[in-house]
Amino acid sequence: MAQEKGVGNTSVLILKLLEEKDMYGYEMIETLAARSDDTFRLKAGTLYPILHGLEKEGFVTSYEKAAEGRTRKYYRLTEAGKGELAKQTERWNAYAAAVHKVLNGGACCAGI
């Protein structure tokens, strides 16, 4: 299968978080770490370039909102982002299923 253009694995995780609700950067970092048992512990220097790229692609938009006495930049999933998330989720599920088959001895020679 040829490599197709799309967002990276970490970007898909960010899109998934934003599918549930608008979030600010630190909230995404903490939520992703908690849900992954610290497997995905992003630093701000990693997250923000991803967010800027997703915004440039039109998959997320941002806005500022006062919260807890400070102004935070929140990110929101766009309709294009929802479509990209669905497409990338489908690709990931197909990839994961193929890996699972190989690791578990899958159907070696079906149809031959």
N, CA, C and O atoms as a MOPAC input file, in Angstrom:
PM7 MOZYME 1SCF
protein

 N      0.84900 1    -1.18000 1     0.00000 1
 C      0.00000 1     0.00000 1     0.00000 1
 C      0.88800 1     1.23400 1     0.00000 1
 O      1.76500 1     1.36500 1     0.85400 1
 N      0.68000 1     2.11000 1    -0.91600 1
 C      1.48200 1     3.32900 1    -1.01500 1
 C      1.13400 1     4.29500 1     0.11100 1
 O      0.00200 1     4.33100 1     0.59200 1
 N      2.11900 1     5.06800 1     0.51500 1
 C      1.90600 1     6.08600 1     1.53400 1
 C      1.02800 1     7.18300 1     0.96100 1
 O      1.35800 1     7.76900 1    -0.07000 1
 N     -0.08500 1     7.46200 1     1.61900 1
 C     -0.98100 1     8.50800 1     1.15900 1
 C     -0.79600 1     9.75100 1     2.00500 1
 O     -0.42400 1     9.68100 1     3.17700 1
 N     -1.05900 1    10.87400 1     1.39500 1
 C     -0.95000 1    12.13500 1     2.11300 1
 C     -2.06800 1    12.22500 1     3.14500 1
 O     -3.20300 1    11.82900 1     2.88000 1
 N     -1.74800 1    12.73200 1     4.28900 1
 C     -2.72900 1    12.90500 1     5.35300 1
 C     -2.00600 1    13.37100 1     6.60300 1
 O     -0.80200 1    13.62700 1     6.58600 1
 N     -2.74500 1    13.47500 1     7.66500 1
 C     -2.14000 1    13.91600 1     8.91300 1
 C     -1.39300 1    12.76000 1     9.55900 1
 O     -1.67800 1    11.59400 1     9.28400 1
 N     -0.43900 1    13.08600 1    10.41400 1
 C      0.33300 1    12.05700 1    11.10900 1
 C     -0.44300 1    11.45000 1    12.27400 1
 O     -1.53300 1    11.90300 1    12.62200 1
 N      0.14400 1    10.42200 1    12.86200 1
 C     -0.51500 1     9.71300 1    13.95800 1
 C     -0.83800 1    10.61100 1    15.13900 1
 O     -1.93900 1    10.54200 1    15.68600 1
 N      0.10700 1    11.45400 1    15.53900 1
 C     -0.14700 1    12.34700 1    16.67000 1
 C     -1.25100 1    13.33700 1    16.31700 1
 O     -2.08200 1    13.66700 1    17.16400 1
 N     -1.26600 1    13.80500 1    15.09300 1
 C     -2.31000 1    14.73000 1    14.65500 1
 C     -3.69400 1    14.09300 1    14.75500 1
 O     -4.65900 1    14.76400 1    15.12400 1
 N     -3.79600 1    12.81900 1    14.43400 1
 C     -5.07800 1    12.11900 1    14.52000 1
 C     -5.55500 1    12.09400 1    15.96800 1
 O     -6.74500 1    12.26200 1    16.23200 1
 N     -4.64800 1    11.88800 1    16.88900 1
 C     -5.01800 1    11.87100 1    18.30200 1
 C     -5.53300 1    13.23900 1    18.74300 1
 O     -6.49000 1    13.32800 1    19.51300 1
 N     -4.90500 1    14.28900 1    18.26000 1
 C     -5.34000 1    15.65000 1    18.58100 1
 C     -6.72600 1    15.90800 1    17.98000 1
 O     -7.59800 1    16.46300 1    18.64700 1
 N     -6.92600 1    15.50700 1    16.73200 1
 C     -8.24200 1    15.67100 1    16.10800 1
 C     -9.31300 1    14.92700 1    16.90400 1
 O    -10.42400 1    15.42800 1    17.07300 1
 N     -8.98000 1    13.73800 1    17.39000 1
 C     -9.93500 1    12.95100 1    18.16500 1
 C    -10.32100 1    13.67400 1    19.44800 1
 O    -11.49600 1    13.70100 1    19.81300 1
 N     -9.35300 1    14.25700 1    20.13200 1
 C     -9.66500 1    15.01600 1    21.35100 1
 C    -10.59800 1    16.17700 1    21.03700 1
 O    -11.55400 1    16.43700 1    21.76700 1
 N    -10.30700 1    16.86800 1    19.94300 1
 C    -11.10600 1    18.04100 1    19.58000 1
 C    -12.48300 1    17.66500 1    19.04300 1
 O    -13.37400 1    18.51200 1    18.98300 1
 N    -12.66300 1    16.41700 1    18.65500 1
 C    -13.98300 1    15.96200 1    18.23700 1
 C    -14.94700 1    16.00600 1    19.43200 1
 O    -16.14400 1    16.23900 1    19.26400 1
 N    -14.42500 1    15.78600 1    20.60700 1
 C    -15.24800 1    15.74300 1    21.82000 1
 C    -15.59300 1    17.13200 1    22.34600 1
 O    -16.71800 1    17.37400 1    22.78300 1
 N    -14.61600 1    18.04900 1    22.30100 1
 C    -14.85700 1    19.41100 1    22.78000 1
 C    -13.69000 1    20.30400 1    22.40300 1
 O    -12.59600 1    19.82200 1    22.11100 1
 N    -13.92700 1    21.60300 1    22.41000 1
 C    -12.85900 1    22.56900 1    22.18800 1
 C    -11.89400 1    22.49300 1    23.37400 1
 O    -12.31500 1    22.33000 1    24.51900 1
 N    -10.60700 1    22.61400 1    23.08700 1
 C     -9.60300 1    22.52600 1    24.14400 1
 C     -8.48700 1    23.52400 1    23.89900 1
 O     -8.26400 1    23.95300 1    22.76700 1
 N     -7.79300 1    23.88800 1    24.95500 1
 C     -6.56800 1    24.67800 1    24.84700 1
 C     -5.38600 1    23.71500 1    24.94500 1
 O     -5.54700 1    22.56400 1    25.35200 1
 N     -4.22200 1    24.18400 1    24.57600 1
 C     -3.05700 1    23.32100 1    24.43600 1
 C     -2.72100 1    22.47200 1    25.64000 1
 O     -2.60600 1    21.25200 1    25.52300 1
 N     -2.55900 1    23.09500 1    26.80200 1
 C     -2.18200 1    22.33200 1    27.99900 1
 C     -3.23300 1    21.27300 1    28.32600 1
 O     -2.89500 1    20.17800 1    28.77600 1
 N     -4.49900 1    21.59900 1    28.10100 1
 C     -5.58000 1    20.64500 1    28.33400 1
 C     -5.42900 1    19.42500 1    27.42000 1
 O     -5.66500 1    18.29400 1    27.84400 1
 N     -5.04000 1    19.66000 1    26.17500 1
 C     -4.81300 1    18.54600 1    25.24900 1
 C     -3.65100 1    17.68300 1    25.71800 1
 O     -3.73700 1    16.45500 1    25.70500 1
 N     -2.56600 1    18.32900 1    26.13100 1
 C     -1.39300 1    17.59600 1    26.60400 1
 C     -1.76500 1    16.68800 1    27.77500 1
 O     -1.41700 1    15.50700 1    27.78900 1
 N     -2.46700 1    17.24000 1    28.74600 1
 C     -2.84100 1    16.48400 1    29.94200 1
 C     -3.85300 1    15.38200 1    29.63600 1
 O     -3.74000 1    14.27500 1    30.16300 1
 N     -4.82700 1    15.67200 1    28.80000 1
 C     -5.84800 1    14.67900 1    28.45200 1
 C     -5.23500 1    13.52100 1    27.68400 1
 O     -5.53200 1    12.36000 1    27.96800 1
 N     -4.38900 1    13.82400 1    26.72200 1
 C     -3.74100 1    12.77800 1    25.93500 1
 C     -2.85400 1    11.89900 1    26.81400 1
 O     -2.85700 1    10.67600 1    26.67100 1
 N     -2.10600 1    12.50700 1    27.70800 1
 C     -1.25100 1    11.73900 1    28.62100 1
 C     -2.09300 1    10.83900 1    29.52600 1
 O     -1.76300 1     9.66900 1    29.72100 1
 N     -3.17200 1    11.38100 1    30.07500 1
 C     -4.01700 1    10.60400 1    30.98700 1
 C     -4.67200 1     9.42600 1    30.27000 1
 O     -4.71600 1     8.31600 1    30.80100 1
 N     -5.17700 1     9.66800 1    29.07300 1
 C     -5.87000 1     8.59900 1    28.34400 1
 C     -4.92700 1     7.52400 1    27.81600 1
 O     -5.35400 1     6.40400 1    27.53500 1
 N     -3.66900 1     7.85500 1    27.68300 1
 C     -2.71000 1     6.89700 1    27.13200 1
 C     -1.77600 1     6.32700 1    28.20300 1
 O     -0.76200 1     5.70800 1    27.87900 1
 N     -2.11700 1     6.53300 1    29.46800 1
 C     -1.23900 1     6.09600 1    30.56300 1
 C      0.17800 1     6.61900 1    30.36100 1
 O      1.15300 1     5.89600 1    30.56600 1
 N      0.27800 1     7.86900 1    29.96100 1
 C      1.53800 1     8.58900 1    29.73800 1
 C      2.35400 1     8.07700 1    28.55100 1
 O      3.52500 1     8.43400 1    28.42000 1
 N      1.76700 1     7.25300 1    27.68600 1
 C      2.46800 1     6.84100 1    26.47300 1
 C      2.65200 1     8.04300 1    25.55300 1
 O      3.69900 1     8.20000 1    24.92400 1
 N      1.62400 1     8.89000 1    25.48000 1
 C      1.69200 1    10.09900 1    24.65700 1
 C      1.77900 1    11.30700 1    25.57700 1
 O      0.76300 1    11.89100 1    25.95400 1
 N      2.99400 1    11.66900 1    25.92900 1
 C      3.26000 1    12.82400 1    26.78800 1
 C      3.94600 1    13.85900 1    25.90400 1
 O      5.16900 1    13.85600 1    25.76100 1
 N      3.13900 1    14.75200 1    25.30900 1
 C      3.67300 1    15.76300 1    24.40200 1
 C      4.21100 1    16.95800 1    25.16300 1
 O      3.73400 1    17.29200 1    26.24700 1
 N      5.18900 1    17.58000 1    24.59200 1
 C      5.68100 1    18.85900 1    25.09900 1
 C      5.02600 1    19.96100 1    24.25600 1
 O      4.61600 1    19.72800 1    23.11900 1
 N      4.93900 1    21.13600 1    24.82400 1
 C      4.32800 1    22.26300 1    24.10900 1
 C      5.03600 1    22.51000 1    22.78100 1
 O      4.39400 1    22.86200 1    21.79100 1
 N      6.35400 1    22.32800 1    22.75400 1
 C      7.13700 1    22.53400 1    21.53800 1
 C      6.82900 1    21.52700 1    20.44700 1
 O      7.16800 1    21.74700 1    19.28500 1
 N      6.19500 1    20.43500 1    20.80700 1
 C      5.74500 1    19.44300 1    19.83100 1
 C      4.30000 1    19.70600 1    19.43400 1
 O      3.94800 1    19.64000 1    18.25600 1
 N      3.46100 1    20.00800 1    20.43100 1
 C      2.03300 1    20.18000 1    20.18600 1
 C      1.71800 1    21.38400 1    19.30700 1
 O      0.96700 1    21.26100 1    18.34000 1
 N      2.27700 1    22.53600 1    19.62600 1
 C      1.85600 1    23.75100 1    18.92300 1
 C      2.19100 1    23.75300 1    17.42800 1
 O      1.38200 1    24.24200 1    16.64000 1
 N      3.32900 1    23.23600 1    17.00800 1
 C      3.53400 1    23.13200 1    15.55300 1
 C      2.51000 1    22.20400 1    14.87700 1
 O      2.10400 1    22.44900 1    13.74100 1
 N      2.09700 1    21.14600 1    15.57800 1
 C      1.06400 1    20.25800 1    15.03700 1
 C     -0.24500 1    21.02700 1    14.89400 1
 O     -0.90300 1    20.95900 1    13.85600 1
 N     -0.61700 1    21.75700 1    15.93900 1
 C     -1.85600 1    22.54000 1    15.89700 1
 C     -1.82200 1    23.58600 1    14.79700 1
 O     -2.81500 1    23.78900 1    14.09900 1
 N     -0.68000 1    24.25500 1    14.63900 1
 C     -0.56300 1    25.26800 1    13.58300 1
 C     -0.69700 1    24.63300 1    12.20800 1
 O     -1.31600 1    25.21000 1    11.31300 1
 N     -0.12500 1    23.45700 1    12.03700 1
 C     -0.25700 1    22.73900 1    10.76700 1
 C     -1.69700 1    22.32500 1    10.49900 1
 O     -2.18400 1    22.44400 1     9.37500 1
 N     -2.37700 1    21.83800 1    11.53700 1
 C     -3.78200 1    21.45000 1    11.38400 1
 C     -4.65100 1    22.66000 1    11.06400 1
 O     -5.61800 1    22.56400 1    10.30900 1
 N     -4.29400 1    23.79300 1    11.64700 1
 C     -5.03900 1    25.02000 1    11.37200 1
 C     -4.79100 1    25.47400 1     9.92900 1
 O     -5.71700 1    25.90100 1     9.24000 1
 N     -3.55400 1    25.37800 1     9.48500 1
 C     -3.21100 1    25.76100 1     8.11300 1
 C     -3.93900 1    24.88700 1     7.09600 1
 O     -4.33700 1    25.36700 1     6.03500 1
 N     -4.11400 1    23.60800 1     7.41700 1
 C     -4.82300 1    22.66900 1     6.53300 1
 C     -6.34000 1    22.86200 1     6.58100 1
 O     -7.06700 1    22.30800 1     5.75700 1
 N     -6.80700 1    23.64400 1     7.54400 1
 C     -8.24100 1    23.87700 1     7.67500 1
 C     -8.96000 1    22.83900 1     8.51100 1
 O    -10.19000 1    22.78900 1     8.51000 1
 N     -8.20700 1    22.00000 1     9.23200 1
 C     -8.81700 1    20.95300 1    10.04200 1
 C     -9.22600 1    21.44300 1    11.43100 1
 O    -10.10000 1    20.85300 1    12.06500 1
 N     -8.60000 1    22.51500 1    11.90100 1
 C     -8.98700 1    23.13300 1    13.16600 1
 C     -8.99700 1    24.64700 1    13.00000 1
 O     -8.33700 1    25.19100 1    12.11400 1
 N     -9.74500 1    25.31300 1    13.85300 1
 C     -9.70300 1    26.76800 1    13.95800 1
 C     -9.38900 1    27.09500 1    15.40900 1
 O     -9.52700 1    26.24400 1    16.28900 1
 N     -8.97300 1    28.31300 1    15.65400 1
 C     -8.65700 1    28.71100 1    17.02400 1
 C     -9.37100 1    30.00800 1    17.36100 1
 O     -9.73800 1    30.78700 1    16.48200 1
 N     -9.55500 1    30.21400 1    18.64000 1
 C    -10.15100 1    31.45100 1    19.14800 1
 C     -9.65900 1    31.66000 1    20.57500 1
 O     -9.24300 1    30.71400 1    21.24400 1
 N     -9.71000 1    32.88100 1    21.02300 1
 C     -9.28500 1    33.19600 1    22.38200 1
 C    -10.50400 1    33.35800 1    23.27200 1
 O    -11.54700 1    33.85900 1    22.85300 1
 N    -10.34000 1    32.91800 1    24.51600 1
 C    -11.43000 1    32.98100 1    25.48200 1
 C    -10.84300 1    33.17100 1    26.87300 1
 O     -9.86100 1    32.52500 1    27.23900 1
 N    -11.45700 1    34.06800 1    27.64700 1
 C    -11.01700 1    34.27700 1    29.02200 1
 C    -11.49400 1    33.10600 1    29.87400 1
 O    -12.66300 1    32.72100 1    29.82900 1
 N    -10.57000 1    32.54800 1    30.64800 1
 C    -10.89200 1    31.44200 1    31.54600 1
 C     -9.95100 1    31.49100 1    32.73600 1
 O     -8.74000 1    31.64300 1    32.57900 1
 N    -10.51300 1    31.36200 1    33.91400 1
 C     -9.71700 1    31.34600 1    35.13800 1
 C     -8.78200 1    32.54600 1    35.22400 1
 O     -7.62000 1    32.40900 1    35.60600 1
 N     -9.28900 1    33.71000 1    34.87200 1
 C     -8.52100 1    34.93400 1    35.00600 1
 C     -7.45100 1    35.16200 1    33.95800 1
 O     -6.64400 1    36.08100 1    34.09400 1
 N     -7.42600 1    34.36200 1    32.93500 1
 C     -6.44600 1    34.54300 1    31.86400 1
 C     -7.08300 1    34.23200 1    30.52300 1
 O     -8.11000 1    33.55900 1    30.44700 1
 N     -6.46600 1    34.72700 1    29.48200 1
 C     -6.96600 1    34.45800 1    28.13900 1
 C     -6.23200 1    33.24400 1    27.59000 1
 O     -5.00200 1    33.18600 1    27.59300 1
 N     -7.00900 1    32.27800 1    27.12100 1
 C     -6.43200 1    31.05700 1    26.55500 1
 C     -6.85300 1    30.93200 1    25.10800 1
 O     -7.91300 1    31.40900 1    24.70200 1
 N     -5.99400 1    30.27700 1    24.33600 1
 C     -6.30500 1    30.00400 1    22.93800 1
 C     -6.88700 1    28.59100 1    22.86100 1
 O     -6.22900 1    27.60400 1    23.19100 1
 N     -8.12400 1    28.53000 1    22.42000 1
 C     -8.81600 1    27.25400 1    22.26700 1
 C     -8.81000 1    26.84000 1    20.80400 1
 O     -8.75400 1    27.67400 1    19.90000 1
 N     -8.87000 1    25.53200 1    20.59600 1
 C     -8.90200 1    24.97100 1    19.25000 1
 C    -10.19800 1    24.19200 1    19.08200 1
 O    -10.67400 1    23.53100 1    20.00500 1
 N    -10.75900 1    24.28700 1    17.87400 1
 C    -12.03800 1    23.64900 1    17.55000 1
 C    -11.87700 1    22.86400 1    16.24900 1
 O    -11.23400 1    23.33200 1    15.30900 1
 N    -12.46100 1    21.68000 1    16.20400 1
 C    -12.45600 1    20.84700 1    15.00800 1
 C    -13.41800 1    21.42100 1    13.97000 1
 O    -14.54900 1    21.77100 1    14.30500 1
 N    -12.98700 1    21.51900 1    12.73500 1
 C    -13.83700 1    21.99800 1    11.64000 1
 C    -14.51600 1    20.80600 1    10.96000 1
 O    -14.21600 1    19.65200 1    11.26500 1
 N    -15.42600 1    21.09800 1    10.04300 1
 C    -16.05200 1    20.02700 1     9.25900 1
 C    -14.99800 1    19.26300 1     8.45600 1
 O    -15.05400 1    18.03700 1     8.35500 1
 N    -14.04800 1    19.98900 1     7.89200 1
 C    -12.95500 1    19.32900 1     7.15700 1
 C    -12.15100 1    18.43900 1     8.09500 1
 O    -11.71600 1    17.35400 1     7.71000 1
 N    -11.95800 1    18.90000 1     9.32200 1
 C    -11.23600 1    18.11600 1    10.32200 1
 C    -11.98000 1    16.84500 1    10.69100 1
 O    -11.37200 1    15.79500 1    10.89800 1
 N    -13.30100 1    16.94600 1    10.77100 1
 C    -14.11200 1    15.75700 1    11.06000 1
 C    -13.96900 1    14.73400 1     9.94100 1
 O    -13.86200 1    13.53500 1    10.19900 1
 N    -13.96700 1    15.20800 1     8.70400 1
 C    -13.78900 1    14.31200 1     7.56400 1
 C    -12.41700 1    13.67100 1     7.56500 1
 O    -12.28300 1    12.47500 1     7.31100 1
 N    -11.39700 1    14.46700 1     7.85200 1
 C    -10.02800 1    13.94100 1     7.90200 1
 C     -9.88700 1    12.92000 1     9.02700 1
 O     -9.24400 1    11.88500 1     8.84900 1
 N    -10.47900 1    13.20300 1    10.17500 1
 C    -10.43700 1    12.26200 1    11.29500 1
 C    -11.07800 1    10.93800 1    10.90800 1
 O    -10.52400 1     9.87600 1    11.19200 1
 N    -12.23300 1    10.98800 1    10.26800 1
 C    -12.91500 1     9.75800 1     9.84500 1
 C    -12.04700 1     8.97100 1     8.86900 1
 O    -11.91900 1     7.75200 1     8.98700 1
 N    -11.44900 1     9.67200 1     7.90500 1
 C    -10.60900 1     9.01300 1     6.90100 1
 C     -9.37900 1     8.37800 1     7.54800 1
 O     -9.04400 1     7.23100 1     7.25300 1
 N     -8.71500 1     9.11400 1     8.42200 1
 C     -7.50600 1     8.60800 1     9.06200 1
 C     -7.82000 1     7.49100 1    10.05700 1
 O     -7.01900 1     6.57200 1    10.22900 1
 N     -8.97500 1     7.56400 1    10.70900 1
 C     -9.38000 1     6.49400 1    11.62900 1
 C     -9.59900 1     5.20800 1    10.85100 1
 O     -9.18400 1     4.13400 1    11.28500 1
 N    -10.25400 1     5.31800 1     9.69900 1
 C    -10.48400 1     4.13900 1     8.85500 1
 C     -9.15100 1     3.53500 1     8.39900 1
 O     -8.97800 1     2.31700 1     8.42700 1
 N     -8.21900 1     4.38100 1     7.98300 1
 C     -6.89800 1     3.89000 1     7.55300 1
 C     -6.16900 1     3.21400 1     8.71200 1
 O     -5.56800 1     2.15200 1     8.54600 1
 N     -6.23100 1     3.84300 1     9.88800 1
 C     -5.53600 1     3.27600 1    11.04600 1
 C     -6.14400 1     1.92200 1    11.41600 1
 O     -5.41000 1     0.97900 1    11.70900 1
 N     -7.45900 1     1.81600 1    11.40700 1
 C     -8.10900 1     0.55300 1    11.75000 1
 C     -7.72900 1    -0.55100 1    10.77400 1
 O     -7.51300 1    -1.69000 1    11.18800 1
 N     -7.64400 1    -0.23500 1     9.49300 1
 C     -7.23600 1    -1.22500 1     8.49600 1
 C     -5.78500 1    -1.64900 1     8.72800 1
 O     -5.45600 1    -2.83200 1     8.64800 1
 N     -4.92200 1    -0.67300 1     9.01700 1
 C     -3.51600 1    -0.96700 1     9.28800 1
 C     -3.37900 1    -1.83700 1    10.54400 1
 O     -2.65800 1    -2.83400 1    10.53800 1
 N     -4.07000 1    -1.45400 1    11.60700 1
 C     -3.98900 1    -2.19900 1    12.86500 1
 C     -4.51000 1    -3.62800 1    12.69300 1
 O     -3.95200 1    -4.56700 1    13.26000 1
 N     -5.57600 1    -3.78800 1    11.91200 1
 C     -6.11400 1    -5.12400 1    11.65700 1
 C     -5.11000 1    -5.98300 1    10.90100 1
 O     -4.96000 1    -7.16900 1    11.19300 1
 N     -4.42400 1    -5.39100 1     9.93500 1
 C     -3.41600 1    -6.13000 1     9.16800 1
 C     -2.25100 1    -6.53500 1    10.05800 1
 O     -1.76900 1    -7.66400 1     9.96200 1
 N     -1.79100 1    -5.64000 1    10.91700 1
 C     -0.70300 1    -5.96700 1    11.84400 1
 C     -1.15000 1    -7.08700 1    12.78100 1
 O     -0.40300 1    -8.03200 1    13.03400 1
 N     -2.35900 1    -6.97300 1    13.28300 1
 C     -2.89700 1    -7.99700 1    14.18000 1
 C     -2.91000 1    -9.37000 1    13.49700 1
 O     -2.54500 1   -10.37500 1    14.10600 1
 N     -3.32900 1    -9.40100 1    12.23800 1
 C     -3.35200 1   -10.67100 1    11.50500 1
 C     -1.95700 1   -11.26300 1    11.37800 1
 O     -1.76300 1   -12.46300 1    11.56900 1
 N     -0.99800 1   -10.42100 1    11.05800 1
 C      0.37700 1   -10.91000 1    10.90700 1
 C      0.91000 1   -11.42600 1    12.23700 1
 O      1.50300 1   -12.50300 1    12.29600 1
 N      0.70000 1   -10.66000 1    13.30400 1
 C      1.20700 1   -11.06200 1    14.61500 1
 C      0.54400 1   -12.31800 1    15.14100 1
 O      1.12500 1   -13.04200 1    15.95000 1
 N     -0.66700 1   -12.57900 1    14.68700 1
 C     -1.41100 1   -13.73400 1    15.18400 1
 C     -1.55100 1   -14.85100 1    14.14700 1
 O     -2.42800 1   -15.70600 1    14.26900 1
 N     -0.70800 1   -14.84400 1    13.15100 1
 C     -0.68600 1   -15.93000 1    12.18700 1
 C     -1.74200 1   -15.86400 1    11.11200 1
 O     -1.83200 1   -16.78300 1    10.29800 1
 N     -2.54300 1   -14.82500 1    11.07300 1
 C     -3.59300 1   -14.55500 1    10.07500 1
 C     -3.79800 1   -15.58600 1     8.98900 1
 O     -3.17700 1   -16.64800 1     9.01200 1
 N     -4.63600 1   -15.29300 1     8.06600 1
 C     -4.92500 1   -16.17500 1     6.95000 1
 C     -3.79800 1   -16.07200 1     5.95000 1
 O     -3.75200 1   -15.12800 1     5.16200 1
 N     -2.90700 1   -17.01100 1     5.96900 1
 C     -1.68800 1   -16.98100 1     5.15900 1
 C     -1.95200 1   -17.02200 1     3.66900 1
 O     -1.46500 1   -16.17600 1     2.92000 1
 N     -2.69100 1   -17.96500 1     3.25900 1
 C     -2.74200 1   -18.18500 1     1.81500 1
 C     -4.18000 1   -18.34700 1     1.31900 1
 O     -4.44000 1   -19.13600 1     0.41100 1
 N     -5.07300 1   -17.63000 1     1.89100 1
 C     -6.48700 1   -17.74400 1     1.50100 1
 C     -6.66600 1   -17.42600 1     0.02800 1
 O     -6.12000 1   -16.44400 1    -0.47400 1
 N     -7.41500 1   -18.24200 1    -0.64800 1
 C     -7.73100 1   -18.00100 1    -2.05100 1
 C     -6.65600 1   -18.44600 1    -3.02200 1
 O     -6.78300 1   -18.22700 1    -4.22700 1
 N     -5.60100 1   -19.06900 1    -2.51900 1
 C     -4.53400 1   -19.52000 1    -3.42700 1
 C     -4.71400 1   -20.97300 1    -3.74300 1
 O     -3.92100 1   -21.54500 1    -4.49100 1

